[in-house]
Amino acid sequence: MRFLDLGMISFEDALRRQEEAVARIADGKDEEAVFLLEHPHVFTSGRGGDVKNLLAKTDWEGNPISLVEINRGGDVTYHGPGQLVGYPQIDLRLRCRDVHRYLRELEQTLVTTAARFGVRSFRREGLTGVWTDQGKLASIGVGVRRWITMHGFALNVSTDLRYFQLINPCGMVDCPMVSLSSLLGRRIAMQDVKRAFEEEFRKNEFLCLRITDD
């Protein structure tokens, strides 16, 4: 499993790189990979998302807001600086083609990552993502092409949470959003979170498939 730190990269460039990686993996020409990155400010909507969940046409500084429609699950969400975005490209053909199991294992990996920083988080029955008693900490929306995953998760680290006021996050009205920094009352370094996530991901036997000769 390769982990690639793409730093700050536009949504469009990251999508192009994902699509190229998915095609190579599906054809057996490349190894599975996880992209870790941040995006400049962008709002996206998944398959079946409702544009009405974008509540404003401009931000508080008068900058126009556009909505990028993409081939992932989920509704309207926000990406921006201070948010760890992860795009795993893993082969579900090796994992019994189980998309639901993939989602649950990805959620659990985010839960254990947050715990590394002293934040208690959890999954909620019937909902996708990671939650705390104060609000939602991470969103998940995935796509699957030829049984290779794309898109993934967004974990709020030191995100400017005001941007979530411009949408109904994931289509949910009155959904408070939190970050590691807002919960802990101090700034959390992005590199520390990337490192912790990679370590927790590698511990997960479903996500980081272990093949033996036994």
PyRosetta script that sets phi, psi and omega in degrees:
from pyrosetta import init, pose_from_sequence

init()
pose = pose_from_sequence("MRFLDLGMISFEDALRRQEEAVARIADGKDEEAVFLLEHPHVFTSGRGGDVKNLLAKTDWEGNPISLVEINRGGDVTYHGPGQLVGYPQIDLRLRCRDVHRYLRELEQTLVTTAARFGVRSFRREGLTGVWTDQGKLASIGVGVRRWITMHGFALNVSTDLRYFQLINPCGMVDCPMVSLSSLLGRRIAMQDVKRAFEEEFRKNEFLCLRITDD")
pose.set_psi(1, 120.5)
pose.set_omega(1, 179.2)
pose.set_phi(2, -95.2)
pose.set_psi(2, 135.9)
pose.set_omega(2, 172.8)
pose.set_phi(3, -110.6)
pose.set_psi(3, 123.6)
pose.set_omega(3, -178.8)
pose.set_phi(4, -117.6)
pose.set_psi(4, 121.9)
pose.set_omega(4, 177.5)
pose.set_phi(5, -91.0)
pose.set_psi(5, 108.5)
pose.set_omega(5, -176.9)
pose.set_phi(6, -93.2)
pose.set_psi(6, -1.2)
pose.set_omega(6, 179.6)
pose.set_phi(7, 64.1)
pose.set_psi(7, -141.9)
pose.set_omega(7, 176.9)
pose.set_phi(8, -88.6)
pose.set_psi(8, 120.9)
pose.set_omega(8, -175.6)
pose.set_phi(9, -144.7)
pose.set_psi(9, 143.9)
pose.set_omega(9, -178.9)
pose.set_phi(10, -65.0)
pose.set_psi(10, 154.6)
pose.set_omega(10, 179.3)
pose.set_phi(11, -60.0)
pose.set_psi(11, -41.6)
pose.set_omega(11, -177.4)
pose.set_phi(12, -64.2)
pose.set_psi(12, -43.3)
pose.set_omega(12, 179.7)
pose.set_phi(13, -66.3)
pose.set_psi(13, -39.9)
pose.set_omega(13, 179.4)
pose.set_phi(14, -66.0)
pose.set_psi(14, -38.2)
pose.set_omega(14, 178.8)
pose.set_phi(15, -64.1)
pose.set_psi(15, -42.4)
pose.set_omega(15, 178.6)
pose.set_phi(16, -61.7)
pose.set_psi(16, -42.7)
pose.set_omega(16, 180.0)
pose.set_phi(17, -66.2)
pose.set_psi(17, -37.2)
pose.set_omega(17, 176.1)
pose.set_phi(18, -62.0)
pose.set_psi(18, -48.2)
pose.set_omega(18, -177.1)
pose.set_phi(19, -61.1)
pose.set_psi(19, -39.0)
pose.set_omega(19, 177.7)
pose.set_phi(20, -65.9)
pose.set_psi(20, -42.5)
pose.set_omega(20, -179.2)
pose.set_phi(21, -66.2)
pose.set_psi(21, -42.6)
pose.set_omega(21, 179.9)
pose.set_phi(22, -59.5)
pose.set_psi(22, -43.1)
pose.set_omega(22, -179.4)
pose.set_phi(23, -63.6)
pose.set_psi(23, -42.3)
pose.set_omega(23, -179.2)
pose.set_phi(24, -66.4)
pose.set_psi(24, -42.2)
pose.set_omega(24, -179.4)
pose.set_phi(25, -65.9)
pose.set_psi(25, -43.3)
pose.set_omega(25, -179.8)
pose.set_phi(26, -61.1)
pose.set_psi(26, -33.1)
pose.set_omega(26, -179.7)
pose.set_phi(27, -88.5)
pose.set_psi(27, 3.5)
pose.set_omega(27, 179.6)
pose.set_phi(28, 73.5)
pose.set_psi(28, 21.3)
pose.set_omega(28, -176.4)
pose.set_phi(29, -100.5)
pose.set_psi(29, -3.1)
pose.set_omega(29, -178.2)
pose.set_phi(30, -153.8)
pose.set_psi(30, 163.6)
pose.set_omega(30, 179.1)
pose.set_phi(31, -85.2)
pose.set_psi(31, 160.0)
pose.set_omega(31, 173.9)
pose.set_phi(32, -60.9)
pose.set_psi(32, 153.9)
pose.set_omega(32, -175.4)
pose.set_phi(33, -149.3)
pose.set_psi(33, 158.6)
pose.set_omega(33, 171.6)
pose.set_phi(34, -128.3)
pose.set_psi(34, 121.4)
pose.set_omega(34, 173.7)
pose.set_phi(35, -90.8)
pose.set_psi(35, 129.0)
pose.set_omega(35, 173.1)
pose.set_phi(36, -114.9)
pose.set_psi(36, 133.0)
pose.set_omega(36, -170.1)
pose.set_phi(37, -166.1)
pose.set_psi(37, 176.5)
pose.set_omega(37, 168.4)
pose.set_phi(38, -127.1)
pose.set_psi(38, 151.9)
pose.set_omega(38, 175.9)
pose.set_phi(39, -111.4)
pose.set_psi(39, 148.8)
pose.set_omega(39, 162.1)
pose.set_phi(40, -62.1)
pose.set_psi(40, 167.0)
pose.set_omega(40, -176.8)
pose.set_phi(41, -52.8)
pose.set_psi(41, 124.8)
pose.set_omega(41, 177.7)
pose.set_phi(42, -157.6)
pose.set_psi(42, 144.4)
pose.set_omega(42, 174.4)
pose.set_phi(43, -111.9)
pose.set_psi(43, 134.7)
pose.set_omega(43, 179.7)
pose.set_phi(44, -130.5)
pose.set_psi(44, 159.1)
pose.set_omega(44, 178.0)
pose.set_phi(45, -134.7)
pose.set_psi(45, 136.6)
pose.set_omega(45, -179.5)
pose.set_phi(46, -88.1)
pose.set_psi(46, -176.4)
pose.set_omega(46, 179.0)
pose.set_phi(47, -56.5)
pose.set_psi(47, 128.6)
pose.set_omega(47, 178.5)
pose.set_phi(48, 77.4)
pose.set_psi(48, 6.4)
pose.set_omega(48, 177.8)
pose.set_phi(49, -65.8)
pose.set_psi(49, 152.5)
pose.set_omega(49, -177.9)
pose.set_phi(50, -104.0)
pose.set_psi(50, 118.5)
pose.set_omega(50, -178.3)
pose.set_phi(51, -61.6)
pose.set_psi(51, -19.4)
pose.set_omega(51, 178.6)
pose.set_phi(52, -66.1)
pose.set_psi(52, -15.9)
pose.set_omega(52, 178.3)
pose.set_phi(53, -80.1)
pose.set_psi(53, -4.3)
pose.set_omega(53, 165.9)
pose.set_phi(54, -90.0)
pose.set_psi(54, 110.0)
pose.set_omega(54, -166.7)
pose.set_phi(55, -90.2)
pose.set_psi(55, -9.4)
pose.set_omega(55, -176.2)
pose.set_phi(56, -141.4)
pose.set_psi(56, 155.3)
pose.set_omega(56, 176.8)
pose.set_phi(57, -97.7)
pose.set_psi(57, -18.3)
pose.set_omega(57, 176.2)
pose.set_phi(58, -138.3)
pose.set_psi(58, 159.2)
pose.set_omega(58, 173.7)
pose.set_phi(59, -85.0)
pose.set_psi(59, -175.6)
pose.set_omega(59, -174.7)
pose.set_phi(60, -70.0)
pose.set_psi(60, -9.3)
pose.set_omega(60, 176.0)
pose.set_phi(61, -102.3)
pose.set_psi(61, 6.2)
pose.set_omega(61, 178.2)
pose.set_phi(62, 85.7)
pose.set_psi(62, 6.0)
pose.set_omega(62, 178.5)
pose.set_phi(63, -75.0)
pose.set_psi(63, 132.9)
pose.set_omega(63, -178.6)
pose.set_phi(64, -64.9)
pose.set_psi(64, 146.1)
pose.set_omega(64, 179.0)
pose.set_phi(65, -111.3)
pose.set_psi(65, 126.7)
pose.set_omega(65, 175.0)
pose.set_phi(66, -115.5)
pose.set_psi(66, 159.1)
pose.set_omega(66, -176.9)
pose.set_phi(67, -120.5)
pose.set_psi(67, 123.6)
pose.set_omega(67, 179.1)
pose.set_phi(68, -96.1)
pose.set_psi(68, 121.4)
pose.set_omega(68, 179.5)
pose.set_phi(69, -93.6)
pose.set_psi(69, 129.7)
pose.set_omega(69, -172.0)
pose.set_phi(70, -135.7)
pose.set_psi(70, 172.9)
pose.set_omega(70, -174.2)
pose.set_phi(71, -95.7)
pose.set_psi(71, 56.5)
pose.set_omega(71, 173.3)
pose.set_phi(72, -124.0)
pose.set_psi(72, 169.1)
pose.set_omega(72, 171.2)
pose.set_phi(73, -76.8)
pose.set_psi(73, 167.9)
pose.set_omega(73, 176.1)
pose.set_phi(74, 96.5)
pose.set_psi(74, 173.1)
pose.set_omega(74, -175.8)
pose.set_phi(75, -106.0)
pose.set_psi(75, -146.0)
pose.set_omega(75, -176.0)
pose.set_phi(76, -75.7)
pose.set_psi(76, 134.8)
pose.set_omega(76, 174.7)
pose.set_phi(77, -143.0)
pose.set_psi(77, 173.3)
pose.set_omega(77, -178.3)
pose.set_phi(78, -121.8)
pose.set_psi(78, 140.7)
pose.set_omega(78, 170.0)
pose.set_phi(79, -125.0)
pose.set_psi(79, 144.2)
pose.set_omega(79, 177.8)
pose.set_phi(80, -169.6)
pose.set_psi(80, 178.1)
pose.set_omega(80, -179.8)
pose.set_phi(81, -56.1)
pose.set_psi(81, 144.6)
pose.set_omega(81, -179.6)
pose.set_phi(82, 85.2)
pose.set_psi(82, 4.9)
pose.set_omega(82, 179.0)
pose.set_phi(83, -116.7)
pose.set_psi(83, 125.8)
pose.set_omega(83, 176.7)
pose.set_phi(84, -81.8)
pose.set_psi(84, 116.0)
pose.set_omega(84, 176.6)
pose.set_phi(85, -104.7)
pose.set_psi(85, 132.8)
pose.set_omega(85, 178.8)
pose.set_phi(86, -125.3)
pose.set_psi(86, 129.3)
pose.set_omega(86, 179.0)
pose.set_phi(87, -120.0)
pose.set_psi(87, 91.2)
pose.set_omega(87, 176.0)
pose.set_phi(88, -77.4)
pose.set_psi(88, 137.1)
pose.set_omega(88, 170.5)
pose.set_phi(89, -116.0)
pose.set_psi(89, 92.4)
pose.set_omega(89, -178.2)
pose.set_phi(90, -120.2)
pose.set_psi(90, 153.7)
pose.set_omega(90, -172.3)
pose.set_phi(91, -92.8)
pose.set_psi(91, 103.5)
pose.set_omega(91, -179.5)
pose.set_phi(92, -75.2)
pose.set_psi(92, -9.1)
pose.set_omega(92, 173.6)
pose.set_phi(93, -64.8)
pose.set_psi(93, -26.0)
pose.set_omega(93, 177.7)
pose.set_phi(94, -87.8)
pose.set_psi(94, -3.5)
pose.set_omega(94, -173.7)
pose.set_phi(95, -128.1)
pose.set_psi(95, 39.9)
pose.set_omega(95, 175.4)
pose.set_phi(96, 60.3)
pose.set_psi(96, 21.6)
pose.set_omega(96, 177.5)
pose.set_phi(97, 51.4)
pose.set_psi(97, 42.6)
pose.set_omega(97, -173.6)
pose.set_phi(98, -104.8)
pose.set_psi(98, 92.5)
pose.set_omega(98, -177.9)
pose.set_phi(99, -69.4)
pose.set_psi(99, -41.2)
pose.set_omega(99, -178.8)
pose.set_phi(100, -63.0)
pose.set_psi(100, -42.3)
pose.set_omega(100, 177.4)
pose.set_phi(101, -61.5)
pose.set_psi(101, -40.9)
pose.set_omega(101, 178.0)
pose.set_phi(102, -57.9)
pose.set_psi(102, -46.4)
pose.set_omega(102, -179.9)
pose.set_phi(103, -61.1)
pose.set_psi(103, -44.9)
pose.set_omega(103, -178.2)
pose.set_phi(104, -65.6)
pose.set_psi(104, -39.6)
pose.set_omega(104, 179.8)
pose.set_phi(105, -69.4)
pose.set_psi(105, -35.8)
pose.set_omega(105, 176.7)
pose.set_phi(106, -65.6)
pose.set_psi(106, -43.1)
pose.set_omega(106, 175.8)
pose.set_phi(107, -58.6)
pose.set_psi(107, -47.1)
pose.set_omega(107, -177.9)
pose.set_phi(108, -62.6)
pose.set_psi(108, -36.0)
pose.set_omega(108, 178.0)
pose.set_phi(109, -65.6)
pose.set_psi(109, -36.6)
pose.set_omega(109, 175.8)
pose.set_phi(110, -69.0)
pose.set_psi(110, -36.1)
pose.set_omega(110, 177.0)
pose.set_phi(111, -61.7)
pose.set_psi(111, -46.8)
pose.set_omega(111, -179.0)
pose.set_phi(112, -71.0)
pose.set_psi(112, -28.8)
pose.set_omega(112, 174.9)
pose.set_phi(113, -65.5)
pose.set_psi(113, -47.0)
pose.set_omega(113, 178.8)
pose.set_phi(114, -61.4)
pose.set_psi(114, -36.8)
pose.set_omega(114, -179.5)
pose.set_phi(115, -63.5)
pose.set_psi(115, -27.7)
pose.set_omega(115, 177.9)
pose.set_phi(116, -61.6)
pose.set_psi(116, -22.2)
pose.set_omega(116, -178.9)
pose.set_phi(117, -106.3)
pose.set_psi(117, 10.5)
pose.set_omega(117, 177.1)
pose.set_phi(118, 84.2)
pose.set_psi(118, 17.2)
pose.set_omega(118, 180.0)
pose.set_phi(119, -104.4)
pose.set_psi(119, 123.6)
pose.set_omega(119, 175.8)
pose.set_phi(120, -85.6)
pose.set_psi(120, 123.2)
pose.set_omega(120, 178.3)
pose.set_phi(121, -136.8)
pose.set_psi(121, 171.8)
pose.set_omega(121, -173.1)
pose.set_phi(122, -162.2)
pose.set_psi(122, 165.5)
pose.set_omega(122, 172.0)
pose.set_phi(123, -88.8)
pose.set_psi(123, 157.8)
pose.set_omega(123, 176.2)
pose.set_phi(124, -121.5)
pose.set_psi(124, 130.2)
pose.set_omega(124, -177.3)
pose.set_phi(125, -56.3)
pose.set_psi(125, 127.6)
pose.set_omega(125, 177.0)
pose.set_phi(126, 84.2)
pose.set_psi(126, -3.1)
pose.set_omega(126, -180.0)
pose.set_phi(127, -123.5)
pose.set_psi(127, 152.1)
pose.set_omega(127, 178.0)
pose.set_phi(128, -104.1)
pose.set_psi(128, 135.6)
pose.set_omega(128, 179.6)
pose.set_phi(129, 128.7)
pose.set_psi(129, -171.2)
pose.set_omega(129, -179.1)
pose.set_phi(130, -128.4)
pose.set_psi(130, 135.7)
pose.set_omega(130, -170.6)
pose.set_phi(131, -126.2)
pose.set_psi(131, 159.4)
pose.set_omega(131, 169.6)
pose.set_phi(132, -128.3)
pose.set_psi(132, 174.1)
pose.set_omega(132, 177.6)
pose.set_phi(133, -65.6)
pose.set_psi(133, -20.1)
pose.set_omega(133, -178.7)
pose.set_phi(134, -95.2)
pose.set_psi(134, -17.3)
pose.set_omega(134, -178.9)
pose.set_phi(135, 157.3)
pose.set_psi(135, -174.2)
pose.set_omega(135, -175.9)
pose.set_phi(136, -82.6)
pose.set_psi(136, 131.3)
pose.set_omega(136, -176.3)
pose.set_phi(137, -100.7)
pose.set_psi(137, -35.3)
pose.set_omega(137, -176.0)
pose.set_phi(138, -142.8)
pose.set_psi(138, 142.7)
pose.set_omega(138, 177.2)
pose.set_phi(139, -112.4)
pose.set_psi(139, 150.5)
pose.set_omega(139, -179.9)
pose.set_phi(140, -134.4)
pose.set_psi(140, 133.0)
pose.set_omega(140, 173.8)
pose.set_phi(141, -150.1)
pose.set_psi(141, 119.6)
pose.set_omega(141, -173.8)
pose.set_phi(142, -120.6)
pose.set_psi(142, 159.6)
pose.set_omega(142, 170.3)
pose.set_phi(143, -125.6)
pose.set_psi(143, 155.6)
pose.set_omega(143, 177.8)
pose.set_phi(144, -133.6)
pose.set_psi(144, 125.1)
pose.set_omega(144, 179.4)
pose.set_phi(145, -128.4)
pose.set_psi(145, 120.1)
pose.set_omega(145, -177.3)
pose.set_phi(146, 54.9)
pose.set_psi(146, 35.1)
pose.set_omega(146, 180.0)
pose.set_phi(147, 67.2)
pose.set_psi(147, 17.5)
pose.set_omega(147, 171.6)
pose.set_phi(148, -105.9)
pose.set_psi(148, 131.2)
pose.set_omega(148, -176.6)
pose.set_phi(149, -78.7)
pose.set_psi(149, 153.4)
pose.set_omega(149, 172.0)
pose.set_phi(150, -148.7)
pose.set_psi(150, 175.8)
pose.set_omega(150, -168.2)
pose.set_phi(151, 56.2)
pose.set_psi(151, -157.3)
pose.set_omega(151, -177.3)
pose.set_phi(152, 161.5)
pose.set_psi(152, -114.7)
pose.set_omega(152, -170.9)
pose.set_phi(153, -131.1)
pose.set_psi(153, 161.9)
pose.set_omega(153, 173.2)
pose.set_phi(154, -135.3)
pose.set_psi(154, 112.9)
pose.set_omega(154, -178.9)
pose.set_phi(155, -105.3)
pose.set_psi(155, 119.9)
pose.set_omega(155, -179.3)
pose.set_phi(156, -75.3)
pose.set_psi(156, 116.1)
pose.set_omega(156, -179.4)
pose.set_phi(157, -101.3)
pose.set_psi(157, -66.2)
pose.set_omega(157, 174.9)
pose.set_phi(158, -133.9)
pose.set_psi(158, 39.6)
pose.set_omega(158, -176.0)
pose.set_phi(159, -64.4)
pose.set_psi(159, 145.4)
pose.set_omega(159, 170.3)
pose.set_phi(160, -75.1)
pose.set_psi(160, 99.9)
pose.set_omega(160, -172.0)
pose.set_phi(161, -70.4)
pose.set_psi(161, -10.6)
pose.set_omega(161, 178.8)
pose.set_phi(162, -60.0)
pose.set_psi(162, -30.1)
pose.set_omega(162, -176.9)
pose.set_phi(163, -64.2)
pose.set_psi(163, -26.8)
pose.set_omega(163, 178.7)
pose.set_phi(164, -71.1)
pose.set_psi(164, -15.2)
pose.set_omega(164, 176.6)
pose.set_phi(165, -73.2)
pose.set_psi(165, -12.6)
pose.set_omega(165, -178.7)
pose.set_phi(166, -89.6)
pose.set_psi(166, -1.4)
pose.set_omega(166, -178.7)
pose.set_phi(167, -140.2)
pose.set_psi(167, 167.2)
pose.set_omega(167, 162.0)
pose.set_phi(168, -93.3)
pose.set_psi(168, 100.1)
pose.set_omega(168, -171.7)
pose.set_phi(169, -56.4)
pose.set_psi(169, 124.9)
pose.set_omega(169, -179.6)
pose.set_phi(170, 55.4)
pose.set_psi(170, 27.0)
pose.set_omega(170, 177.8)
pose.set_phi(171, 79.5)
pose.set_psi(171, 11.0)
pose.set_omega(171, -175.5)
pose.set_phi(172, -103.5)
pose.set_psi(172, 122.8)
pose.set_omega(172, 178.4)
pose.set_phi(173, -76.0)
pose.set_psi(173, 140.6)
pose.set_omega(173, 178.7)
pose.set_phi(174, 55.4)
pose.set_psi(174, 51.0)
pose.set_omega(174, 178.9)
pose.set_phi(175, -107.3)
pose.set_psi(175, 99.9)
pose.set_omega(175, 179.9)
pose.set_phi(176, -66.8)
pose.set_psi(176, 138.5)
pose.set_omega(176, 178.8)
pose.set_phi(177, -112.6)
pose.set_psi(177, 142.1)
pose.set_omega(177, -179.2)
pose.set_phi(178, -130.5)
pose.set_psi(178, 168.1)
pose.set_omega(178, 176.1)
pose.set_phi(179, -132.9)
pose.set_psi(179, 165.9)
pose.set_omega(179, 175.2)
pose.set_phi(180, -57.5)
pose.set_psi(180, -43.5)
pose.set_omega(180, -178.1)
pose.set_phi(181, -66.8)
pose.set_psi(181, -40.3)
pose.set_omega(181, -179.0)
pose.set_phi(182, -68.2)
pose.set_psi(182, -32.9)
pose.set_omega(182, 179.7)
pose.set_phi(183, -74.6)
pose.set_psi(183, -35.1)
pose.set_omega(183, -175.2)
pose.set_phi(184, -93.4)
pose.set_psi(184, -13.7)
pose.set_omega(184, 179.4)
pose.set_phi(185, 73.0)
pose.set_psi(185, 23.1)
pose.set_omega(185, 177.5)
pose.set_phi(186, -155.0)
pose.set_psi(186, 158.0)
pose.set_omega(186, -177.9)
pose.set_phi(187, -76.8)
pose.set_psi(187, 135.0)
pose.set_omega(187, 178.9)
pose.set_phi(188, -106.9)
pose.set_psi(188, 131.7)
pose.set_omega(188, -177.6)
pose.set_phi(189, -72.8)
pose.set_psi(189, 130.6)
pose.set_omega(189, -179.2)
pose.set_phi(190, -59.4)
pose.set_psi(190, -40.4)
pose.set_omega(190, -178.2)
pose.set_phi(191, -63.0)
pose.set_psi(191, -33.7)
pose.set_omega(191, 177.4)
pose.set_phi(192, -65.8)
pose.set_psi(192, -38.6)
pose.set_omega(192, -179.6)
pose.set_phi(193, -71.6)
pose.set_psi(193, -40.5)
pose.set_omega(193, 176.4)
pose.set_phi(194, -58.3)
pose.set_psi(194, -45.0)
pose.set_omega(194, -179.2)
pose.set_phi(195, -63.6)
pose.set_psi(195, -43.6)
pose.set_omega(195, -179.3)
pose.set_phi(196, -65.0)
pose.set_psi(196, -41.8)
pose.set_omega(196, 179.9)
pose.set_phi(197, -63.0)
pose.set_psi(197, -45.6)
pose.set_omega(197, 179.8)
pose.set_phi(198, -58.9)
pose.set_psi(198, -43.2)
pose.set_omega(198, -179.8)
pose.set_phi(199, -63.7)
pose.set_psi(199, -41.4)
pose.set_omega(199, 179.6)
pose.set_phi(200, -70.1)
pose.set_psi(200, -37.8)
pose.set_omega(200, 177.7)
pose.set_phi(201, -61.4)
pose.set_psi(201, -43.7)
pose.set_omega(201, -177.4)
pose.set_phi(202, -67.4)
pose.set_psi(202, -21.3)
pose.set_omega(202, 176.9)
pose.set_phi(203, -77.0)
pose.set_psi(203, -19.0)
pose.set_omega(203, -173.3)
pose.set_phi(204, -84.5)
pose.set_psi(204, 115.3)
pose.set_omega(204, -173.8)
pose.set_phi(205, -70.5)
pose.set_psi(205, -24.9)
pose.set_omega(205, 177.2)
pose.set_phi(206, -77.4)
pose.set_psi(206, -47.7)
pose.set_omega(206, -177.4)
pose.set_phi(207, -70.0)
pose.set_psi(207, -47.7)
pose.set_omega(207, -178.4)
pose.set_phi(208, -103.7)
pose.set_psi(208, 78.4)
pose.set_omega(208, -170.0)
pose.set_phi(209, -53.7)
pose.set_psi(209, 130.1)
pose.set_omega(209, 177.7)
pose.set_phi(210, -106.4)
pose.set_psi(210, 116.8)
pose.set_omega(210, 179.4)
pose.set_phi(211, -106.9)
pose.set_psi(211, 125.5)
pose.set_omega(211, -179.7)
pose.set_phi(212, -118.1)
pose.set_psi(212, 170.5)
pose.set_omega(212, 178.7)
pose.set_phi(213, -88.6)
pose.set_psi(213, -0.2)
pose.set_omega(213, -177.3)
pose.set_phi(214, -69.4)
pose.dump_pdb("model.pdb")
